[in-house]
Amino acid sequence: MAALRFASSRGGAPLVSLSRAIAQGLTPDGGLYIPTQLPRVDAGAFAGASSLPQLARSALAPFFDGDDLHDALGEIADAALGVPAPTTAVTACPDPLFALELYHGPTAAFKDFGARFLAESQRRLQPRAPAQPLTILVATSGDTGGAVAAAFNGRAWARVVILYPKGLVSPQQERQLTCWGDNVVSLRVDGTFDDCQGLVKEAFQDPILSRKHRFSSANSINIGRLLPQMVYYIASSLETAERTGMKPSYIIPAGNLGNACAALWARAMGFPIGRIILAHNINRTVPDFLATGHWQPRPSIATLASAMDVGNPSNIERIRALYPTWQTLREHLSADTVDDATIRARIGGDFMQYGREWCPHTATAAEVYSRLSAAERRDQPWVLVATAHPAKFNEIVEPIIGRPIQVPESLAYLLGLPQHCVDLPPTLGALAAALE
């Protein structure tokens, strides 16, 4: 089979292999890598695969066929995706409601899946004796940086540089972003997540800096992060469809739109996914675009669901490439917004009603679910995507539910480590100096 090629979402860069797309992260014209075509599958052929690594071997094979990483796909999947991602029933709910729990990895957030897969892929792409380490630049609104640091920590061929917005991540998230040392540098930027993301893109497009430091990305702009995220949607949709006899629909807490794009790609490939609704906080760039057809990025606003505080989400380029017209996009995707007061109310209400502890991000999905009509909730299965463990936001959740949250062992270990960070103004010159 001919190797699948990858193009820029902006159409101004040469086609490349998957390995090249993963190694570069961002396209030379500033776009994001997308496959020239999405493979189509027979979902029924996946019925026997029960684990994420097994599913990854089959579902991701068309992306890897003919690539240098083809023979390593199984090893990469085994090393990266051996983390539970159960779809659990919300048993106290009379309607078919489930939660896709993506917080059982080492940093208790869904970003662990993609970060670990990317690290394993990058390891196999490195020269035997590189003259200098690969510099992984990562902007984070909370969870990405910790997951990437955990995945790349201790790998001598890589250096991780994390940029996160000062005062705009939760205390627990900041402790995870700054507890590493070794080959991880944590930069606390005096700005927003969009400032951090803008600095990363500027650095990539600076020919002197990029040549000097061998840059690669680990945000969801890197296709090596996004591909493995499809796998848990595939597993969840197959399992839920078998359990209920119907295609499940998903409500996804949305920030930079990588997680949403993974679900859209999985559905477009032919897996049994029904409706997809994005749950946003009051950073409403995407909901407003879907309502009006006008794309208007804006400065991000700080909220309780801090990992979703994104005013100019990068992965909209991939989504618009999949559905090129506004009318078509509206047919395949919808979105809603939830403010902080409603997030708090939903955390408390669902704990009382269902006995489930939601982080603020998952609570946005739960709130959007509650706004569906009674017929919509009754007549098809719905899956809330639980993106982070509530213990990462204990200062928000515990006072609402009135009891302490049990901290996962792996998270407790990280929270006990000493912190190291460097304060940085949001300028390319300051970042260049920090890289030295």
N, C-alpha and C positions, 0 to 999 in steps of 0.2 A: 504494500500500500504506500502511495506517495505521502511524504511527510506533510503534515498540516503546517501551514505558514501563518505568521502573525503580523498584522498590520497596525499602523497607528490609527487611533480613533479620529485623528485630524487629517489623515490621508496624505501627509507630506513626508513620509519616511519610507525607506526600503522595507520590503518584506523580510522577516527573519525567522529563524528556527525557534522552537520553544526554549531551548537552552540559552540562546542569545537574548530572548525576551526576559527570561528570569535574571540573567546576569546583568543586563542593563537597567531593568526596572522601569525607567521612563524612556519614552521614545525621543529621538533627536529633535523632533519638532515640538516637543513638550506635551504630546498626547499620551494615551495609555494603550498598551498592546491589547489587541482583540484578535481572536481567530478569524481567518478569512471566511470560514463558515463554521457553524456549530454542528457537530456530529449529531445524527439522529439515531435513536436506539429503540429497541423493543424492550419496554420495561418488564414484560413477562419473563424475559431471559435472565433476569436478576433475582428471581424468586428464591433461589437456593442460597444466595450469599447472605450471611447473617452478621458479619462484623464489618466495621468501617474499612480495615485494610483489604478485606476480600472485595468489597464493593469498589474501592478505589482502583484495584487492579483492573477491573473490567470497565468501569464507567470512565476512568481517565485515560484508558489505553489509546483511544483515538487521538488524544492530544499529544501523546508521547510517541506514537508510531513514527518510525524513521528518524527519531531524534537521538542524540548522544545519550540521553537519560533513559531511553526506552528500557534497556535491560535492568536498570536499577529501580524501576517503578515499584516493584514488589518490596524491595528492601526499604525504600523511602517510606512507603505506606506503613509497613510494619513498625518502623522506628518512630514515626510521627503520629500515627492515628490510633495507637493502642490506648485510647482514652475513652471512657464511657460517654455516650451522648444519648441517654434514654429519652424516649417520648412517653411521659407518664400521664395517666388519666387524672384529671381534677375530680376526684371521686365524689365530693360533696355537691358537684354541679349536676343538675338533672339533665342537661344537654350534653352532647358529645364534645367535651372540651378537654384539651391535652396541653401539656407544656413540654417543649423540646429543651431539655436541660443541657446547656452548653458550658457549664461552669465546673466541671469535674477535673479539669486539667491542673497543672502545677501552679498557675497564677489565678485560677478560679474565674476565668472569663473565656468567651468563645474565641478570642484571638489566639489561644494556645494552639488550636488545630492548624491554622494557616502558618503561624510563626515556626512551629516545629517542622512542618513539611518544607517550608522554604529553606530553613537551615540545613536540613538533610540534602535538599537538592543542590544548594550552593556548595556544600562540602564536596560534592562529586564533580563540580565544575571547576574547582581550583587547580591551578598548575601544581606540580609536585613540590616545587621550591619557589614560591612567589617572592619577588623582590621586595614586596611590601604587602601588608595585610589589606584585605578588602574592607572598605569603610562603609558600614551599613548606616545610612542616615534615616532616621525615623522620627516623624512628627507624631505626637500622640495627644489625644484629648483625655487620656486616662489609662485605658487597658492595653492598647497596642504596645506601648513602650515596655511595660513589664513583661509581656509575653515574648516579645522579641529578645529582650535581655536574657530571659530564662533560656530561650532556645539557642542563643549564640554564645552564652557565657562559657568561658573556658576554652573556646575554639581559637587556637593560636593564629589561624589564617584570617581571622576576622576581628574588626574593631567596630563596636556599636556606639553610635552617637545619638542619644535621645534628646529631642527638643520637646519640652512640655510647657504649657502656659502657667506662669506664676499665679498662685492663688485660685486657679480654676479647675483643679482636680481635687478629689476627696483626700483627706489626710491618709487614709489607708492606701489609696492609689499612689500618692506621692512617696510613701515609704517603700512601695514596690518598685518605683521608678529609680530610686536613689540608693538601693541597698547592695549594689553589685561590686563596684570597683573593678579590679582586674582589667579585662578588655572592654569594659562598658563605661562610657562617659555620659553623665547626666547633666543637661544644660537647662536651667530654669529660665525661660524667656519672659521678659517683661512685655507681655502681649497676649493675644488670644491664640486658640488652636490654628485659626486661619493664618495668623502671622507665622507660626511655626511651620505650617505646611508650605507657605509661600517661600520661606527661607530655604527649605529643602529643594523646592523646584528651582529657585535661583541658583543654588549651588550646583545642581545637576547641569544647568545650562551654561555655567561659567566654564569655558574650555580649560583655563589654567587650573582651577581648583579640581575639576573632575579628572583631569589627567594626572594631577599630582597625588590624589588620594584614592584612586580606584573606587569611585562611588558605586553603590548599589542601594536599592530601596527595600524596605520591609513593610511599608504601609500597604494598604489594599490596592494602591496603584500598581504594585507588583503582581503580575499574573500568577506567580508561584505561591502567593498568599491566597488568591481568590479560588483557584481550581480546587484545592482540598476542601474549601468551605461548601462546595456543591455536594460533597459526599455525605455530610450529615443530613442535608435536605433529602437526598436520594434515599438514605436509610430510613429516615423518619416517614417519608411519604409512602414508601413501599410497605412498611410495617403498619402504618395507620390505615392505609387502604385495605390491607388484608384483614385487619381487625374489624373494620367497620363496613367494608364493602363499598366505600365511597372515596372519591378523591378528597384528601384534606385540603383545607385552605389555611394560609399562614398570615399571622400578624407579626411584623418584624420591627423592633425598635431600630430606628434609622438615624445615622449620623453622616458618615462619609460615603455611604451607600454600597460598600463592598459586600456586606452580608446580603443585602437586598439583591444585588446583581447576581450573586451566586445562586440564589433561589430562582431568579428569572431565567438564568442560563439552564439550570436543571430542568425547569418546566419546558423550556423551548427545545431541549433535547428529547423530550417525550416521556419524562417521568410523571407519575400521577399526582400533580399539584394543581389544585383548583385556583381560587382567587388568592392574590397577594395584596395585602394592605400594609402600608408603611405607617408606623406610629412615630410621630415627631414630637419633640418638646416645642417650645415657642419659637425655635429657630425654624421658620416656616418657608424657607426658600422653595423647597420641593412641593409642598402642598399648594403654595400660591402658583407655581408654574403649572401644575396639573389643573388648577382651576381656571387660569387665564391664558395659558399658552405663552406667557412672557417669562423668559429666564432672567432673573434679576438677583444675582448674589448680593449679600449684604453682610455687614459685620456680625459676628456671632454674639449671642447673648448668653450669659452664665445662667445655668439652671441647676436643679437638683440632679437631673440626669446628665451629668457633666460630659460623659463620653459621647453624647449626641450633640454637643454644642458646636455645630458646624454650619457656617453661613454660606460656604461655597464648596459643596461636596464634589470631590474629584470624579467619582465613579458615575456621575450623571453622563459623562461622555460615553461610557460603555453602554449605558442603558439607552441613550438616544441613538447609538449606532445599531442597537438591536431593534428598536422601534423608531424609525427615522422621522415619522410625522407625529405631531402632537395628538392628533385624533387617534392614531393607532396606539400610542402610548397610553392614553386615557382608557382605552378598551382593555388594556392588560395590567394596569396598575392604578391603585388609588392611595390616598394618604389622608391623614388627619393629624391634628395637633392637640397637645395636652399641656396645660399650664402646671406650675409647681403646686398650687393649692389642690388641684385635682389629683396630681400624683400622690400627694400625702393622703388624701381621702381614699384613693384606691388601694394603697398599701394597707391601710387600716381596715377598710371594708372587706377586702378579700381575705385578710387574715382571720377576721371574725366569721366570715361566711364559709370559706373553704379550708381554713387552716393552712394556707400557703403563704410563705414568706417571699415577697418579691423585692428585688432591688428596684431603684427608681426607674431604670430603663425598662425592665420587664413590666413594671406597673403601667407605663404608657401603653404597652400592647394590651394589657388587661382592661384598661379604660376604653380603648378603642373597641375591643370586643363587646364591652357592656353597652355600647351605643348601637350595635346591630339590632335589627328587629328581632322579635321573638321567633318569627318563622325562620329567619336566617340562622339563628343560633340552634334551632331545633332540627333543621332539615339537612345539615351537613356537619361533618367534623371540623372543628377549628383547632389550630395549634398556635399557642402563644410561644414565641421564641424567647426563652429565658437566657439572656446574654451574659449575666454576671451573677456571682453568688452575693446574696444580700449582706454577708459579713464584710464585703469590701466597702459597704456604705452603712456601717453599723451606727454611726453618729446620726444618720437620718432615720434609719428603719427602727432601731430599738426603742427610741422614745415613743414612736407611733404605736408599735404593737405591745409595748409594755413588758418586754422580757428580753434577755440577752440572746444573741444569735450564736449558735455553735460555729466556731471558726474551723474550716478544714485544716488538717494537719500541715499540708504543704504551704498553705497561706500563712499559718501561724509561724512557721519557720522563717519565711521571708520577712515578716513584720518584725521579727526579733533581731534582725541584722542591723549594724550601724549604717548611717546614711552619709552619702557623699554627693554634692552637686555644685555646679558653678552657675552664678547668675549672669545673664546675658541680655544686652539690649537687642531688639529685633532688627538687626542690620546684617547684611552679608559680610561686611568687614569684620564685625565682632565674631561671627561664626567662623570666618577664615582664620582669625587669630586663635580661637578656641581649638580648632583642628590641629594647630601646631603644638 
